[in-house]
Amino acid sequence: MPGIKEFIRTPRDYGFATLNFTPNKKLNANLNYSYTGKMKVPHFAGAPNQEIDEIITTNPFHEWSAKLGYTIALKEVDSNIEIYGGIKNIFKAYQETFDIGKNRDSNFVFGPAQPKTFYIGLKLRSK
């Protein structure tokens, strides 16, 4: 495998955007977008599905997430409680190829850290 002078697992292009929407004091919504460009990743032999050492160029990743929250005033204790829920990685931007077997290349990992993930929560805030 010939050497390269580029940083590995580091995209040349990266960007993100966040849109916050708060129509009133009780309701809030967030939409997040993250772009991770192409990057070089070494893939070493050893696994049954990988017979040679090589450096691959990944496809770019587009990751979308959304969160919706509703705030309820707790006047008795001068606080607010927010009930929220959301989805991370809505369109399942995720690494598609993984090595298998005991001799797999454990460093052959790239892209978004989580698959599609649903979550809910509560947040208590004092005024």
N, C-alpha and C positions, 0 to 999 in steps of 0.2 A: 504494500500500500504506500503510495507516494505521500510525502509530507505536505502540509498546507501551512500558510502563514496567517490564516484568518482565525479569529476566536471561534471556538466550537460552542454549540448550544446558545449562541448569542445572535439574535436577529439584527440585521442592519436597520430594519424598520419596525417601529413600535408606536402605538398610539392608543389613546382612550378618550372617551367622552362620557359625561354624566348629564342626565336631564332630570331635574327635580321639579315636581309639580305639587304645590300646596294650595288648593283652592280655598281652604278655610283652616281654622285652628285645629280642627279635629282630624282632617284627612290629609295624608301625604303619600306621594308615590315617587319612585325613583326608577329610572331606566339607565342601565350601564352598558357600555360597549367597549371591548378591548380588542385591538388588532395586534397580532404577533406575526411578523413577516417570516419569510423563508430563512432557514438557518442550516448550517453544516453540522452533521451529527455523525460521530464515528460509530460503526457497527462491527464489532469484533466477532470472529468465527468461534464456533464451539457448540452452539445449539444445533439441533437437527435441521432447523429451518435456515441456518446461516452457515454456509460452508467456507466463506472467504471473508477476510477483513476488508472493509470498504468504508468510504465516507459518503453518506447520502445527503441530499438536500431535501429538507422537509417542505411540505406545502404550508402556506400561511394559515393561521387560525383566526377566526372571527368568533368572539365569545360575547354573548348577550345575557344580561341578568336583569331581573325586575324585582321590586319590593313594594308592598302596599301596607300602609300603617294607619291605624285609627286610634285616636287619643281620647280617653275618658277622664274627665275631671273628678277628683276625689276631694270634695270641698271639706269634708270632716277632718282630713289630715293634711290639708293644704298641699296636695300633690296631684300628679297626673300619672295615669298608667297607659302605656301604649301597647296595643296588640298589633303584631305585624306578622307578615308571611311573605315568602318570595320563592323565586326559582333562580338558581345559579346555572349558568351554561345551558340556556334554554334549548338551543339547537344541537346539543351534544358534540361540540367541537372537542375532539379528543384524539389522542394518538391511536391509530388503527392497527398498527403492527407491533407485536410484542414477541420476544423470544420465549421458547418453551424448553422444558427439561432442566436437568441438574447443571448443565454446562452453559446455561444462558448468559448473555451479556447483561448483567444487572444494571449497568450504566446506560443502556439503550432506552432512555426515557426522555421525552420532550413534550412540549405543548402544555395546555391548561392542566392545572393541578387536580381539578375535580371533574367527574362526569356530571351529567344533569342531576341537580340536587334540589330537593324541596326542603324548606325550613319554615318554622313558626317560632314566635317568641313573645315574651312580655318584657317591658322595660318600665321601671318605676322611676319617676322623676319628681324631686321636690321642687316647689316653686321658688 
